[in-house]
Amino acid sequence: MRNTMVLAAILIGVVQLAVAQTASTGSGQAYPLKPVRLIVPASPGGGSDITARFLAQKLSEQMGQSFVVENRPGASTLIGVEFVAKAAPDGYTLLVPAAAISVNPSIFAKLPYDTLRDLAPVSQIVESANVLVVHPSVPARTVKDVIALAKARPGALAAASPGVSGTPHMAAELFKLMAGVDILMVPYKGSGPGLIALMAGEVPLQFSTPASALPYVRAGRMRALGVTTKARVAAMPDVPTIAEAALPGYEATQWFALFATAGTPRAVIDRLSQETARAVRSSDLKEKLSAEGLEPVGSTADEFAAYLRAEMTKWAKVVKAAGIKPQRI
C-alpha cells in the first residue's frame, strides 16, 4: 500500500510539473526553460549572421538562458528557413533571415514552405543599406564610372550575388533596371564568400551589407562607391547614396528579422518581440550595431507582419520588371 501511495504521489508531482511548464510557456513569463537556437540561413560573416550573434548575446543576458546561433546556409536561404518552418512551434527554434525571405516567393516556382502560413513574424531587428563595393583594380571611382564601364562592355562586368533572392541581388537588379545596363550576376553562398571572391579578383563588384563589407573597406581591400538607402550611412558618411550619385529615386533597404515557427504561443512571440526591442535599443548594442552600419528597429510582431507583406509586394514588382523567371529548387 505504501509503495502504491508513493508511486501515486510521484505521478501527481510529474503531472503538476508538466502542467506548470505548459502554463509557463503559454504565458511566456518563464520562457525560455532551455537553450534556444537562432537559425541563420546563410554562411558565417554575412549581415544576418552578425546580427544574430549580437542579438543572441544580448538575449542570453536579458533572459537568463543561452541563445545559440546555428548557420544552415544553402539554396538561397531555403534550407535554413524550411528547417524552422517545420520545427516544433515552441519558441526554441527561431529564424534570423535577411530580407531575401520577402523575395523568395517571387523567385521560386514552388517553395518547400509558405512564408505567411508556416512562419510567425516576431520582430524586425535592424535595417541597413546595401553598399556597392568594387575591387581596387577596377577603374571606377564613382557610381557613374561603374555605369559607364557596364555600358561600354554589356554583360562583361560581373557582380557577386549572395543568393539570387537576397536584397543585395535585388539591389543589383534594380540598379541594372534604372541604369539601363547589363551586369552578369555570379551566385555565391552568402555575402562572406562573395566578398572573399571579390578580394581574390574573381569578380569586380558586389552589393553587400556594410556589416559585411566595412572591415574590408577600412583595410583598403575594396572601395565603397555608393549606398542603396535614401540617406547616407553613419558608419560611412563619406560614401554617397546611389540616388544622389547617379540614379535619383533609387532605394533598396536590407533588413534582418526574427521569426518563430507558426503556432508558437502568442505570449512567447510577444515576449521575444519585447526582449528584442529592449536589446537593440540598449546603449551598448546600439553602439555595436551603428559601427556595423546597422540601424536598430525592434518592431512589434504586428508591425513586422505588415512590413513583411509590403516588402513581398514591392519585390514581386521588381522581379517581374527585371524579367526574372521563376526558378525550380
C-alpha positions in Angstrom: 0.0 0.0 0.0 2.8 2.4 1.0 4.6 1.8 -2.4 1.3 2.4 -4.2 0.9 5.7 -2.4 4.5 6.8 -3.1 4.1 6.0 -6.7 0.8 7.9 -6.9 2.5 10.9 -5.3 5.3 10.8 -7.8 2.9 10.6 -10.7 0.9 13.5 -9.3 4.1 15.5 -9.0 5.1 14.8 -12.6 1.7 15.8 -13.9 1.8 19.0 -11.8 5.3 19.9 -13.1 4.2 19.3 -16.7 1.1 21.5 -16.3 3.2 24.2 -14.7 5.7 24.1 -17.5 3.0 24.2 -20.1 1.3 27.2 -18.3 4.6 29.0 -18.1 5.4 28.5 -21.8 1.8 29.6 -22.7 2.1 32.8 -20.6 5.6 33.5 -21.9 6.7 34.5 -18.4 9.0 31.6 -17.7 10.2 31.2 -21.2 12.8 30.1 -22.1 13.3 27.0 -19.9 16.1 25.6 -22.0 18.6 26.9 -24.6 17.2 28.5 -27.8 18.6 28.1 -31.3 18.8 31.0 -33.6 19.0 29.5 -37.1 20.8 31.7 -39.7 20.0 30.5 -43.2 23.3 31.9 -44.5 27.1 31.4 -44.1 29.1 33.0 -41.3 30.3 36.5 -41.9 27.2 37.9 -43.5 24.8 40.6 -42.2 22.2 38.1 -40.8 25.0 36.1 -39.1 26.5 39.3 -37.5 23.0 40.5 -36.4 22.1 37.1 -35.0 25.2 36.9 -32.9 24.8 40.4 -31.5 21.1 39.6 -30.6 21.9 36.1 -29.2 24.5 37.5 -26.7 22.1 40.2 -25.6 19.0 37.9 -25.2 21.1 35.5 -23.3 22.0 38.2 -20.8 18.4 39.5 -20.6 16.5 36.2 -20.4 18.9 34.1 -18.4 19.1 31.3 -20.9 21.5 30.5 -23.7 20.6 31.7 -27.2 22.9 29.9 -29.7 23.5 30.8 -33.3 23.5 27.9 -35.8 24.3 28.5 -39.5 22.3 26.5 -42.1 23.2 28.0 -45.5 22.3 26.9 -48.9 19.6 27.1 -51.7 19.3 30.9 -51.4 18.4 30.5 -47.7 15.7 27.9 -48.3 17.4 25.2 -46.3 17.5 27.1 -43.1 14.1 28.7 -43.5 12.4 25.3 -44.2 14.1 23.9 -41.1 12.5 26.5 -38.9 9.1 26.3 -40.8 8.9 22.6 -39.9 10.3 22.8 -36.4 8.2 22.4 -33.2 6.2 25.6 -32.5 7.5 26.0 -29.1 9.8 29.1 -29.4 13.1 27.1 -29.1 14.0 27.1 -32.8 14.0 30.6 -34.2 15.0 32.1 -37.5 17.1 35.2 -38.3 17.0 35.7 -42.1 17.7 38.7 -44.3 15.1 40.4 -46.4 15.5 37.6 -49.0 12.7 35.9 -47.2 10.3 38.5 -48.7 11.7 37.9 -52.2 11.8 34.1 -52.4 8.0 33.7 -53.1 8.5 35.7 -56.3 11.7 34.0 -57.3 11.0 30.3 -56.8 8.3 28.4 -58.6 7.5 26.3 -55.5 8.8 26.8 -52.0 9.1 23.9 -49.5 7.2 26.2 -47.1 4.6 29.0 -47.2 6.2 32.2 -45.7 3.0 33.6 -44.3 1.4 30.3 -43.3 4.4 28.5 -41.8 6.3 31.3 -40.1 5.4 33.7 -37.3 6.9 37.2 -37.6 8.4 38.3 -34.3 10.3 41.5 -34.9 12.3 43.4 -37.5 15.6 43.5 -35.6 17.6 46.1 -37.7 17.7 47.6 -41.1 20.7 48.5 -43.3 21.8 49.9 -46.5 23.5 47.7 -49.1 26.7 49.2 -50.4 28.2 48.9 -53.8 31.8 47.9 -53.5 34.5 47.2 -56.1 37.9 45.6 -56.2 40.7 48.2 -56.0 41.8 47.2 -59.5 38.5 48.3 -61.0 38.9 51.7 -62.9 35.8 53.1 -61.2 35.8 55.8 -58.5 32.2 56.7 -58.7 28.8 55.1 -59.3 28.7 56.9 -62.7 32.0 55.3 -63.6 30.5 51.8 -62.9 27.6 52.6 -65.1 29.9 53.8 -67.9 32.0 50.6 -67.6 28.9 48.5 -67.8 27.6 50.3 -70.9 30.9 50.1 -72.6 31.0 46.3 -72.3 27.5 44.9 -71.9 27.4 41.7 -70.0 31.2 41.7 -69.4 31.1 43.3 -66.0 30.2 40.8 -63.2 28.9 41.1 -59.7 28.9 38.6 -56.9 25.5 37.7 -55.7 24.9 36.2 -52.2 21.9 34.2 -53.4 19.5 35.0 -56.2 16.8 36.3 -54.0 18.8 38.4 -51.4 18.3 42.1 -51.3 22.0 42.6 -52.4 20.9 40.7 -55.6 17.7 42.6 -55.8 19.6 45.9 -55.3 21.7 45.0 -58.3 18.7 44.1 -60.4 17.1 47.4 -59.5 20.4 49.1 -60.3 20.5 47.4 -63.7 16.9 48.4 -64.5 17.3 52.0 -63.5 20.8 52.5 -65.1 19.9 50.6 -68.3 22.9 48.3 -68.0 23.7 44.6 -68.4 25.7 43.2 -65.5 26.4 39.5 -65.1 25.3 38.1 -61.7 27.5 35.4 -60.3 26.0 33.4 -57.4 27.8 32.7 -54.1 26.6 31.0 -50.9 26.3 34.2 -48.9 27.8 37.7 -48.6 31.0 36.4 -46.9 32.0 34.0 -49.8 31.1 36.7 -52.3 33.3 39.3 -50.7 36.2 36.8 -50.5 35.8 36.2 -54.2 35.8 39.9 -54.9 39.0 40.4 -52.9 40.6 37.5 -54.8 39.8 39.3 -58.1 37.2 36.6 -59.2 34.5 39.3 -59.6 34.9 43.1 -59.8 32.0 44.3 -57.8 29.2 43.4 -55.3 26.3 44.9 -53.5 26.8 43.9 -49.8 25.7 45.0 -46.4 28.0 47.5 -44.6 28.3 45.0 -41.7 29.9 42.5 -44.1 32.0 44.9 -46.2 33.1 47.6 -43.8 36.1 45.7 -42.3 37.5 45.1 -45.8 36.8 48.7 -47.0 38.6 50.0 -43.9 41.5 47.7 -44.7 41.7 49.0 -48.3 40.9 45.7 -49.8 37.9 47.1 -51.6 36.3 50.5 -52.4 32.8 51.6 -51.4 31.1 53.8 -54.1 27.5 54.1 -53.0 24.8 53.0 -50.5 21.4 52.0 -51.5 19.2 53.8 -48.9 17.7 57.3 -49.2 20.1 58.7 -46.6 23.8 58.1 -46.1 25.0 55.6 -43.6 26.5 56.9 -40.3 29.3 54.3 -40.4 30.5 55.5 -43.8 29.4 59.2 -44.1 31.7 60.0 -47.0 30.0 57.4 -49.2 27.1 59.0 -51.2 23.8 57.3 -51.8 23.3 55.8 -55.3 20.3 58.1 -55.7 22.4 61.3 -55.2 25.4 59.9 -57.1 23.7 58.8 -60.3 20.2 57.4 -60.1 17.6 59.7 -58.5 14.8 57.6 -56.7 16.9 54.5 -56.3 16.4 52.7 -53.0 16.9 49.1 -51.8 16.9 48.6 -48.0 18.3 45.5 -46.4 16.9 44.2 -43.1 17.3 41.3 -40.7 14.5 39.9 -38.6 13.3 37.4 -36.1 10.8 34.7 -36.9 9.3 31.7 -34.9 7.5 28.7 -36.3 3.8 29.3 -36.9 1.7 28.1 -34.0 4.2 29.3 -31.4 2.2 30.6 -28.4 1.4 34.3 -28.8 2.7 35.1 -25.3 6.1 33.6 -26.3 6.2 35.7 -29.5 5.3 38.8 -27.7 7.9 38.2 -25.0 10.6 37.7 -27.7 9.4 40.8 -29.5 9.7 42.9 -26.3 13.1 41.5 -25.4 14.4 42.1 -29.0 13.3 45.7 -28.9 14.9 46.1 -25.5 18.1 44.5 -26.8 18.6 46.6 -29.9 17.7 49.8 -28.1 20.2 49.3 -25.3 23.1 51.8 -25.5 25.8 49.2 -25.8 24.2 47.2 -28.6 23.1 50.3 -30.4 26.8 51.4 -30.5 27.9 48.0 -31.8 25.1 48.0 -34.5 26.0 51.5 -35.6 29.6 50.6 -36.1 28.5 47.9 -38.5 26.2 50.1 -40.4 23.0 48.7 -38.8 20.1 50.7 -37.5 18.0 49.3 -34.7 14.3 48.8 -35.3 12.8 46.4 -32.7 9.3 46.4 -34.1 6.3 44.6 -32.6 5.1 41.3 -34.1 2.1 43.0 -35.8 4.2 45.9 -37.1 6.7 43.5 -38.6 3.9 41.3 -40.1 2.5 44.3 -42.0 6.0 45.4 -43.2 6.8 41.9 -44.4 3.7 41.9 -46.6 4.5 45.3 -48.1 8.1 44.1 -48.9 6.8 41.0 -50.6 4.6 43.1 -52.8 7.4 45.6 -53.6 10.0 43.0 -54.6 7.4 41.0 -56.6 7.1 44.0 -58.9 10.9 44.3 -59.3 11.3 40.6 -60.1 8.6 41.0 -62.8 10.1 44.1 -64.2 13.5 42.5 -64.3 12.1 39.6 -66.2 13.5 37.1 -63.7 11.8 33.7 -64.4 10.6 31.6 -61.5 13.3 29.1 -60.6 12.9 25.5 -59.6 14.6 24.3 -56.5 
